[in-house]
Amino acid sequence: MINIKQLTQFLETIAPKQYQESYDNAGLLTGDPHWEVSGILIALDSTEAVVDEAIAKNCNVIIAHHPIIFKGLKSLTGKNYIERTIIKAIKHDIAIYAIHTNLDNVHTGVNKRICDRLGLINTRILSPKTDLLSKLTTFIPEDQVTEVTQALYAAGAGQIGEYKNCSFSVSGEGTFLPTEGTHPHTGTVGQQAIEKERRVEVILPSHLSGKVLNALKKAHPYEEVAYYLQTLENAYQEVGSGMIGELQEAMPTGEFLQHLKSSMQLSVIKHTSICNDKIKTVAVCGGAGIFLLGAAKSAQADIFITADVKYHEYFDADGQLILADIGHYESEVYTKDLLFEFLKKKFTNIALYLTEVVTNPITYLT
């Protein structure tokens, strides 16, 4: 058996909470991290019906994409569906965990699943985030470089895109004078010393800084480790909003829209006028993504697929691309399958269920 803390730690290796938007509330919303997991129910939304389903299936964990608690609660009196859901979950010892914009923002997340269903290739983040990377510079004795750098890599440093174990180094000399009370790796107390060292630089996700520095200090032979850590303004190509990719072959626009409808199992597509005869480059953003319209234009997408577009926002497409609204629920519903696949590979002995409750609050008359 595993406990909820182990479960959430795994989920946060897939989509670190540090990648969520500032307005979001991803993470453990109800429940004790030390509870053992009896079963997991995966849903897009946490509702009373989903909690009832969890109870019936003996699941004490609900993993939902959307946080049921989004704003501060000042009371729990059951006056709305949010409070009723939370009360029922607490009453029945059910933990609710939300994995929201942090899962939207990783390159293996919500938008990649849309791209995969559409058969897109050469996919990449549409609007990468900045200020999420750091550079660590340290100084290592020549004969210890391999051991220390391997420890840094194991802690999560040195990955650039699909390339792992990346670093830069240059040889030089370090000087130091051990004073009374020190225990130098080399040299003698009270005497100036010179050591041949390698200056090593690695890039790392900023949220892993503590883990990487602990690995550095544990593997480094020096009593006092010299290093400095800098926040970078570089765009982090693996984290950000939306995705863009290409079809294997350009498709006539009408044919692509039918492909979109069948691939995403849609009842309806709302879109602007057909301004492109063929579709090759496709931008997507699950959920409310109109804020990325400019980025989709700049990337020369033929169509931008998202949800929750307001009337006047359709005009902003301005004939430069087709803007298509496929519905919020419809754009994110396959997030359930994505989470199921991640969890099934990691935890083979835990009961996993996809909710049978359709939580879409919108019904279409066709």
C-alpha beads as a LAMMPS data file, in Angstrom:
LAMMPS data file: protein, C-alpha beads

366 atoms
365 bonds

1 atom types
1 bond types

-500.0 500.0 xlo xhi
-500.0 500.0 ylo yhi
-500.0 500.0 zlo zhi

Masses

1 110.0

Atoms # bond

1 1 1 0.000 0.000 0.000
2 1 1 0.984 3.604 -0.475
3 1 1 -0.167 6.685 1.386
4 1 1 -1.548 9.900 -0.040
5 1 1 1.745 11.718 0.427
6 1 1 3.545 9.194 -1.793
7 1 1 0.790 9.516 -4.379
8 1 1 0.917 13.303 -4.475
9 1 1 4.707 13.325 -4.569
10 1 1 4.542 11.212 -7.719
11 1 1 1.933 13.472 -9.309
12 1 1 4.126 16.465 -8.577
13 1 1 7.021 14.915 -10.475
14 1 1 4.725 14.941 -13.520
15 1 1 3.284 18.410 -12.926
16 1 1 5.094 20.321 -10.149
17 1 1 2.800 22.629 -8.198
18 1 1 5.300 25.427 -8.834
19 1 1 4.135 25.444 -12.461
20 1 1 0.547 26.364 -11.647
21 1 1 -0.728 29.869 -12.376
22 1 1 -0.792 32.380 -9.524
23 1 1 -4.595 32.338 -9.362
24 1 1 -4.819 28.550 -9.159
25 1 1 -5.283 26.179 -6.211
26 1 1 -3.748 22.863 -7.254
27 1 1 -2.717 20.338 -4.626
28 1 1 -4.296 18.366 -1.783
29 1 1 -7.598 20.065 -0.894
30 1 1 -9.028 17.593 1.619
31 1 1 -7.616 14.586 3.416
32 1 1 -4.622 13.562 5.504
33 1 1 -1.355 12.940 3.615
34 1 1 -0.688 9.951 5.887
35 1 1 -3.856 8.047 4.973
36 1 1 -3.316 4.828 3.095
37 1 1 -4.825 4.842 -0.393
38 1 1 -7.675 2.341 -0.792
39 1 1 -8.579 3.348 -4.341
40 1 1 -8.390 6.299 -6.723
41 1 1 -11.193 7.836 -8.755
42 1 1 -10.095 10.145 -11.584
43 1 1 -12.412 12.935 -12.714
44 1 1 -12.365 16.258 -14.497
45 1 1 -14.414 17.895 -11.728
46 1 1 -15.157 17.117 -8.087
47 1 1 -18.915 17.160 -7.518
48 1 1 -21.257 15.563 -5.033
49 1 1 -22.045 12.835 -7.563
50 1 1 -18.351 12.086 -7.993
51 1 1 -17.902 11.821 -4.220
52 1 1 -20.886 9.440 -4.099
53 1 1 -19.219 7.360 -6.808
54 1 1 -15.964 7.293 -4.841
55 1 1 -17.832 6.050 -1.777
56 1 1 -19.553 3.331 -3.805
57 1 1 -16.257 2.176 -5.311
58 1 1 -14.357 2.271 -1.994
59 1 1 -12.018 4.975 -3.257
60 1 1 -10.701 7.353 -0.634
61 1 1 -8.897 9.579 -3.167
62 1 1 -10.369 11.681 -5.950
63 1 1 -7.899 13.164 -8.416
64 1 1 -9.577 15.959 -10.342
65 1 1 -8.295 18.396 -12.914
66 1 1 -10.335 21.350 -11.645
67 1 1 -9.987 22.443 -7.997
68 1 1 -13.326 22.307 -6.164
69 1 1 -11.928 24.964 -3.798
70 1 1 -10.860 27.855 -5.967
71 1 1 -11.505 30.845 -3.728
72 1 1 -11.340 31.157 0.033
73 1 1 -14.168 29.529 1.967
74 1 1 -15.377 31.424 5.030
75 1 1 -17.920 28.831 6.082
76 1 1 -19.031 25.266 5.379
77 1 1 -22.808 25.270 5.711
78 1 1 -23.795 23.428 2.551
79 1 1 -25.288 26.510 0.866
80 1 1 -23.839 25.615 -2.573
81 1 1 -22.459 22.625 -4.450
82 1 1 -18.874 23.464 -3.490
83 1 1 -19.576 23.409 0.239
84 1 1 -21.804 20.328 -0.039
85 1 1 -19.074 18.463 -1.938
86 1 1 -16.393 19.373 0.606
87 1 1 -18.627 18.434 3.562
88 1 1 -19.429 15.049 2.020
89 1 1 -15.773 14.333 1.215
90 1 1 -14.647 15.208 4.752
91 1 1 -17.501 13.248 6.334
92 1 1 -16.489 10.117 4.422
93 1 1 -12.696 10.540 4.783
94 1 1 -12.153 11.139 1.075
95 1 1 -9.133 13.098 -0.081
96 1 1 -9.497 15.427 -3.062
97 1 1 -6.410 16.345 -5.033
98 1 1 -6.455 18.909 -7.874
99 1 1 -3.895 18.918 -10.674
100 1 1 -4.913 21.913 -12.760
101 1 1 -2.848 24.577 -14.536
102 1 1 0.359 22.828 -13.525
103 1 1 -0.805 19.901 -15.696
104 1 1 -1.890 22.353 -18.409
105 1 1 1.573 23.896 -18.443
106 1 1 3.815 20.830 -18.810
107 1 1 4.724 19.535 -22.263
108 1 1 3.371 16.060 -21.454
109 1 1 0.075 17.372 -20.104
110 1 1 -3.416 18.396 -21.171
111 1 1 -2.497 20.086 -24.428
112 1 1 -0.218 17.250 -25.531
113 1 1 -3.160 14.881 -25.168
114 1 1 -5.219 17.098 -27.509
115 1 1 -2.333 17.182 -29.994
116 1 1 -2.015 13.408 -29.869
117 1 1 -5.719 12.891 -30.529
118 1 1 -5.454 15.172 -33.553
119 1 1 -2.340 13.378 -34.815
120 1 1 -0.042 16.406 -34.625
121 1 1 3.717 16.058 -34.946
122 1 1 6.613 18.373 -34.033
123 1 1 4.630 19.590 -31.039
124 1 1 6.009 22.316 -28.793
125 1 1 4.814 24.749 -26.137
126 1 1 3.028 27.698 -27.724
127 1 1 3.952 30.260 -25.054
128 1 1 6.894 29.075 -22.911
129 1 1 7.281 30.529 -19.422
130 1 1 10.316 32.464 -18.222
131 1 1 12.049 32.768 -14.831
132 1 1 11.607 29.069 -14.049
133 1 1 15.232 28.057 -14.614
134 1 1 18.404 28.580 -12.603
135 1 1 22.099 28.122 -13.336
136 1 1 24.362 26.519 -10.758
137 1 1 28.094 27.232 -10.955
138 1 1 30.457 25.307 -8.704
139 1 1 34.136 24.401 -8.446
140 1 1 35.202 20.759 -8.176
141 1 1 38.634 19.108 -7.795
142 1 1 39.661 17.563 -11.113
143 1 1 39.583 13.993 -9.809
144 1 1 36.063 14.371 -8.362
145 1 1 34.297 15.983 -11.335
146 1 1 32.537 12.861 -12.614
147 1 1 31.244 11.816 -9.197
148 1 1 29.886 15.272 -8.327
149 1 1 28.331 16.021 -11.713
150 1 1 26.614 12.626 -11.758
151 1 1 25.074 13.493 -8.389
152 1 1 23.829 16.806 -9.812
153 1 1 22.288 15.053 -12.812
154 1 1 20.574 12.511 -10.571
155 1 1 19.033 15.370 -8.572
156 1 1 17.486 16.887 -11.705
157 1 1 20.110 19.287 -13.030
158 1 1 21.588 19.313 -16.506
159 1 1 18.558 18.619 -18.707
160 1 1 17.929 20.838 -21.734
161 1 1 14.919 19.696 -23.729
162 1 1 15.377 16.019 -24.534
163 1 1 19.103 16.173 -23.757
164 1 1 20.212 14.954 -20.327
165 1 1 23.492 15.283 -18.400
166 1 1 24.312 18.662 -19.964
167 1 1 27.010 20.822 -18.409
168 1 1 29.825 23.193 -19.271
169 1 1 33.226 23.106 -17.588
170 1 1 36.589 24.813 -17.786
171 1 1 39.790 24.046 -15.869
172 1 1 41.529 26.485 -13.568
173 1 1 43.119 26.896 -10.157
174 1 1 41.444 27.550 -6.840
175 1 1 43.263 29.066 -3.891
176 1 1 42.464 28.790 -0.189
177 1 1 44.050 29.063 3.243
178 1 1 42.655 26.633 5.835
179 1 1 42.375 28.273 9.257
180 1 1 42.337 26.705 12.728
181 1 1 39.392 24.369 13.248
182 1 1 38.998 23.424 9.581
183 1 1 39.402 19.962 8.079
184 1 1 40.517 20.566 4.485
185 1 1 40.188 17.843 1.846
186 1 1 43.653 18.822 0.640
187 1 1 46.234 21.269 1.935
188 1 1 47.479 22.036 5.437
189 1 1 45.974 24.227 8.135
190 1 1 47.723 27.581 8.210
191 1 1 49.293 27.273 4.746
192 1 1 48.142 28.837 1.475
193 1 1 47.117 26.128 -1.001
194 1 1 46.435 25.873 -4.721
195 1 1 44.151 23.190 -6.140
196 1 1 43.481 22.298 -9.767
197 1 1 39.722 22.573 -10.117
198 1 1 37.038 22.474 -12.744
199 1 1 34.429 25.225 -12.917
200 1 1 31.189 23.390 -13.752
201 1 1 27.900 24.988 -14.800
202 1 1 24.517 23.263 -15.045
203 1 1 20.967 24.472 -15.686
204 1 1 18.123 23.238 -13.497
205 1 1 14.428 23.927 -12.842
206 1 1 14.390 26.512 -10.055
207 1 1 11.990 24.489 -7.899
208 1 1 14.650 21.753 -7.676
209 1 1 17.304 24.141 -6.299
210 1 1 17.168 22.762 -2.753
211 1 1 17.408 19.158 -3.904
212 1 1 20.298 19.901 -6.273
213 1 1 22.239 21.902 -3.670
214 1 1 21.820 19.096 -1.134
215 1 1 23.189 16.646 -3.718
216 1 1 26.117 18.974 -4.432
217 1 1 27.069 19.302 -0.780
218 1 1 26.727 15.574 -0.150
219 1 1 28.867 14.532 -3.141
220 1 1 31.460 17.322 -3.017
221 1 1 34.655 16.463 -1.108
222 1 1 35.204 19.970 0.270
223 1 1 34.170 20.935 3.785
224 1 1 32.972 24.288 2.427
225 1 1 31.561 24.119 -1.099
226 1 1 31.933 27.197 -3.281
227 1 1 28.980 27.777 -5.617
228 1 1 26.568 30.397 -6.818
229 1 1 23.027 30.094 -8.078
230 1 1 21.452 32.468 -10.603
231 1 1 17.855 32.810 -11.774
232 1 1 17.668 32.850 -15.575
233 1 1 15.311 34.772 -17.819
234 1 1 15.476 32.023 -20.447
235 1 1 12.172 30.697 -21.736
236 1 1 11.633 27.173 -20.404
237 1 1 10.640 25.368 -23.583
238 1 1 9.008 22.465 -21.719
239 1 1 6.707 24.553 -19.526
240 1 1 4.103 27.067 -20.611
241 1 1 0.684 27.669 -22.080
242 1 1 -0.858 25.929 -25.077
243 1 1 0.847 23.818 -27.734
244 1 1 1.383 23.987 -31.448
245 1 1 2.173 21.283 -33.978
246 1 1 1.680 20.186 -37.551
247 1 1 -0.398 17.625 -39.349
248 1 1 1.526 14.983 -41.277
249 1 1 -0.073 16.384 -44.436
250 1 1 -2.141 19.523 -44.935
251 1 1 -5.885 18.840 -44.940
252 1 1 -8.716 20.769 -46.619
253 1 1 -10.292 22.911 -43.917
254 1 1 -13.699 21.252 -44.062
255 1 1 -12.090 17.833 -43.800
256 1 1 -9.976 18.956 -40.843
257 1 1 -13.004 20.307 -38.981
258 1 1 -14.704 16.929 -39.416
259 1 1 -11.480 15.285 -38.202
260 1 1 -11.497 17.594 -35.167
261 1 1 -15.136 16.768 -34.443
262 1 1 -14.633 13.006 -34.620
263 1 1 -11.229 12.944 -32.842
264 1 1 -12.513 14.936 -29.868
265 1 1 -16.020 13.397 -30.015
266 1 1 -17.713 16.779 -30.297
267 1 1 -21.376 17.598 -30.718
268 1 1 -20.654 21.063 -32.049
269 1 1 -17.780 23.336 -33.055
270 1 1 -18.116 27.121 -32.976
271 1 1 -15.622 28.793 -35.305
272 1 1 -14.887 31.950 -37.251
273 1 1 -15.201 32.149 -41.021
274 1 1 -13.010 29.914 -43.165
275 1 1 -10.034 32.064 -44.080
276 1 1 -7.666 29.195 -44.970
277 1 1 -8.387 26.580 -47.618
278 1 1 -6.107 24.058 -45.915
279 1 1 -4.958 23.327 -42.390
280 1 1 -1.374 22.345 -41.634
281 1 1 -0.262 24.156 -38.461
282 1 1 -2.559 23.767 -35.472
283 1 1 -2.430 25.600 -32.116
284 1 1 -4.408 24.290 -29.132
285 1 1 -5.180 25.218 -25.561
286 1 1 -7.465 23.140 -23.372
287 1 1 -9.944 25.180 -21.360
288 1 1 -10.155 28.966 -21.600
289 1 1 -7.246 29.872 -23.867
290 1 1 -8.224 33.036 -25.737
291 1 1 -5.298 34.827 -24.057
292 1 1 -3.062 32.826 -26.435
293 1 1 -4.681 34.085 -29.634
294 1 1 -1.830 36.512 -30.255
295 1 1 0.747 33.773 -29.739
296 1 1 -1.130 31.507 -32.168
297 1 1 -1.126 34.283 -34.776
298 1 1 2.578 34.972 -34.253
299 1 1 3.316 31.262 -34.688
300 1 1 1.388 31.396 -37.995
301 1 1 -1.106 28.753 -36.972
302 1 1 -3.831 28.036 -39.510
303 1 1 -6.322 27.311 -36.724
304 1 1 -6.423 27.882 -32.976
305 1 1 -8.546 25.410 -30.996
306 1 1 -9.620 26.354 -27.478
307 1 1 -12.777 27.005 -25.408
308 1 1 -14.820 29.648 -23.590
309 1 1 -14.452 32.260 -26.346
310 1 1 -16.689 35.298 -25.866
311 1 1 -18.641 36.864 -28.712
312 1 1 -16.408 39.892 -29.286
313 1 1 -13.239 37.802 -28.995
314 1 1 -14.072 35.995 -32.222
315 1 1 -13.530 39.281 -34.069
316 1 1 -9.936 39.316 -32.822
317 1 1 -9.080 36.424 -35.137
318 1 1 -9.298 39.144 -37.799
319 1 1 -9.074 36.749 -40.714
320 1 1 -5.507 35.712 -39.816
321 1 1 -6.515 32.243 -38.648
322 1 1 -9.587 30.208 -37.823
323 1 1 -10.599 30.438 -34.178
324 1 1 -12.485 27.354 -32.995
325 1 1 -14.271 26.894 -29.657
326 1 1 -14.881 23.206 -28.893
327 1 1 -16.143 23.602 -25.318
328 1 1 -14.319 23.604 -21.999
329 1 1 -15.310 20.126 -20.872
330 1 1 -14.766 18.675 -24.332
331 1 1 -11.259 20.115 -24.607
332 1 1 -10.142 18.692 -21.255
333 1 1 -12.147 15.512 -20.739
334 1 1 -9.288 13.307 -21.985
335 1 1 -7.165 14.571 -19.116
336 1 1 -8.770 11.710 -17.163
337 1 1 -7.206 9.145 -19.503
338 1 1 -3.862 10.916 -19.303
339 1 1 -3.813 10.721 -15.506
340 1 1 -4.989 7.111 -15.554
341 1 1 -2.061 6.158 -17.804
342 1 1 0.496 7.969 -15.633
343 1 1 -0.805 6.296 -12.466
344 1 1 -1.237 2.822 -13.959
345 1 1 2.427 2.698 -14.939
346 1 1 3.601 3.758 -11.486
347 1 1 1.152 2.031 -9.127
348 1 1 0.248 -1.429 -10.366
349 1 1 -1.439 -2.651 -7.184
350 1 1 -3.909 0.176 -6.559
351 1 1 -7.524 0.188 -7.757
352 1 1 -7.867 2.944 -10.369
353 1 1 -11.166 4.112 -11.841
354 1 1 -12.269 6.686 -14.388
355 1 1 -15.415 8.422 -13.231
356 1 1 -18.633 7.381 -14.919
357 1 1 -20.213 10.712 -13.977
358 1 1 -20.457 13.243 -16.801
359 1 1 -19.663 16.492 -15.021
360 1 1 -20.205 18.731 -18.058
361 1 1 -22.707 21.378 -16.880
362 1 1 -23.614 22.211 -20.500
363 1 1 -26.050 20.220 -22.616
364 1 1 -26.362 20.712 -26.377
365 1 1 -29.670 20.301 -28.213
366 1 1 -28.800 18.732 -31.587

Bonds

1 1 1 2
2 1 2 3
3 1 3 4
4 1 4 5
5 1 5 6
6 1 6 7
7 1 7 8
8 1 8 9
9 1 9 10
10 1 10 11
11 1 11 12
12 1 12 13
13 1 13 14
14 1 14 15
15 1 15 16
16 1 16 17
17 1 17 18
18 1 18 19
19 1 19 20
20 1 20 21
21 1 21 22
22 1 22 23
23 1 23 24
24 1 24 25
25 1 25 26
26 1 26 27
27 1 27 28
28 1 28 29
29 1 29 30
30 1 30 31
31 1 31 32
32 1 32 33
33 1 33 34
34 1 34 35
35 1 35 36
36 1 36 37
37 1 37 38
38 1 38 39
39 1 39 40
40 1 40 41
41 1 41 42
42 1 42 43
43 1 43 44
44 1 44 45
45 1 45 46
46 1 46 47
47 1 47 48
48 1 48 49
49 1 49 50
50 1 50 51
51 1 51 52
52 1 52 53
53 1 53 54
54 1 54 55
55 1 55 56
56 1 56 57
57 1 57 58
58 1 58 59
59 1 59 60
60 1 60 61
61 1 61 62
62 1 62 63
63 1 63 64
64 1 64 65
65 1 65 66
66 1 66 67
67 1 67 68
68 1 68 69
69 1 69 70
70 1 70 71
71 1 71 72
72 1 72 73
73 1 73 74
74 1 74 75
75 1 75 76
76 1 76 77
77 1 77 78
78 1 78 79
79 1 79 80
80 1 80 81
81 1 81 82
82 1 82 83
83 1 83 84
84 1 84 85
85 1 85 86
86 1 86 87
87 1 87 88
88 1 88 89
89 1 89 90
90 1 90 91
91 1 91 92
92 1 92 93
93 1 93 94
94 1 94 95
95 1 95 96
96 1 96 97
97 1 97 98
98 1 98 99
99 1 99 100
100 1 100 101
101 1 101 102
102 1 102 103
103 1 103 104
104 1 104 105
105 1 105 106
106 1 106 107
107 1 107 108
108 1 108 109
109 1 109 110
110 1 110 111
111 1 111 112
112 1 112 113
113 1 113 114
114 1 114 115
115 1 115 116
116 1 116 117
117 1 117 118
118 1 118 119
119 1 119 120
120 1 120 121
121 1 121 122
122 1 122 123
123 1 123 124
124 1 124 125
125 1 125 126
126 1 126 127
127 1 127 128
128 1 128 129
129 1 129 130
130 1 130 131
131 1 131 132
132 1 132 133
133 1 133 134
134 1 134 135
135 1 135 136
136 1 136 137
137 1 137 138
138 1 138 139
139 1 139 140
140 1 140 141
141 1 141 142
142 1 142 143
143 1 143 144
144 1 144 145
145 1 145 146
146 1 146 147
147 1 147 148
148 1 148 149
149 1 149 150
150 1 150 151
151 1 151 152
152 1 152 153
153 1 153 154
154 1 154 155
155 1 155 156
156 1 156 157
157 1 157 158
158 1 158 159
159 1 159 160
160 1 160 161
161 1 161 162
162 1 162 163
163 1 163 164
164 1 164 165
165 1 165 166
166 1 166 167
167 1 167 168
168 1 168 169
169 1 169 170
170 1 170 171
171 1 171 172
172 1 172 173
173 1 173 174
174 1 174 175
175 1 175 176
176 1 176 177
177 1 177 178
178 1 178 179
179 1 179 180
180 1 180 181
181 1 181 182
182 1 182 183
183 1 183 184
184 1 184 185
185 1 185 186
186 1 186 187
187 1 187 188
188 1 188 189
189 1 189 190
190 1 190 191
191 1 191 192
192 1 192 193
193 1 193 194
194 1 194 195
195 1 195 196
196 1 196 197
197 1 197 198
198 1 198 199
199 1 199 200
200 1 200 201
201 1 201 202
202 1 202 203
203 1 203 204
204 1 204 205
205 1 205 206
206 1 206 207
207 1 207 208
208 1 208 209
209 1 209 210
210 1 210 211
211 1 211 212
212 1 212 213
213 1 213 214
214 1 214 215
215 1 215 216
216 1 216 217
217 1 217 218
218 1 218 219
219 1 219 220
220 1 220 221
221 1 221 222
222 1 222 223
223 1 223 224
224 1 224 225
225 1 225 226
226 1 226 227
227 1 227 228
228 1 228 229
229 1 229 230
230 1 230 231
231 1 231 232
232 1 232 233
233 1 233 234
234 1 234 235
235 1 235 236
236 1 236 237
237 1 237 238
238 1 238 239
239 1 239 240
240 1 240 241
241 1 241 242
242 1 242 243
243 1 243 244
244 1 244 245
245 1 245 246
246 1 246 247
247 1 247 248
248 1 248 249
249 1 249 250
250 1 250 251
251 1 251 252
252 1 252 253
253 1 253 254
254 1 254 255
255 1 255 256
256 1 256 257
257 1 257 258
258 1 258 259
259 1 259 260
260 1 260 261
261 1 261 262
262 1 262 263
263 1 263 264
264 1 264 265
265 1 265 266
266 1 266 267
267 1 267 268
268 1 268 269
269 1 269 270
270 1 270 271
271 1 271 272
272 1 272 273
273 1 273 274
274 1 274 275
275 1 275 276
276 1 276 277
277 1 277 278
278 1 278 279
279 1 279 280
280 1 280 281
281 1 281 282
282 1 282 283
283 1 283 284
284 1 284 285
285 1 285 286
286 1 286 287
287 1 287 288
288 1 288 289
289 1 289 290
290 1 290 291
291 1 291 292
292 1 292 293
293 1 293 294
294 1 294 295
295 1 295 296
296 1 296 297
297 1 297 298
298 1 298 299
299 1 299 300
300 1 300 301
301 1 301 302
302 1 302 303
303 1 303 304
304 1 304 305
305 1 305 306
306 1 306 307
307 1 307 308
308 1 308 309
309 1 309 310
310 1 310 311
311 1 311 312
312 1 312 313
313 1 313 314
314 1 314 315
315 1 315 316
316 1 316 317
317 1 317 318
318 1 318 319
319 1 319 320
320 1 320 321
321 1 321 322
322 1 322 323
323 1 323 324
324 1 324 325
325 1 325 326
326 1 326 327
327 1 327 328
328 1 328 329
329 1 329 330
330 1 330 331
331 1 331 332
332 1 332 333
333 1 333 334
334 1 334 335
335 1 335 336
336 1 336 337
337 1 337 338
338 1 338 339
339 1 339 340
340 1 340 341
341 1 341 342
342 1 342 343
343 1 343 344
344 1 344 345
345 1 345 346
346 1 346 347
347 1 347 348
348 1 348 349
349 1 349 350
350 1 350 351
351 1 351 352
352 1 352 353
353 1 353 354
354 1 354 355
355 1 355 356
356 1 356 357
357 1 357 358
358 1 358 359
359 1 359 360
360 1 360 361
361 1 361 362
362 1 362 363
363 1 363 364
364 1 364 365
365 1 365 366
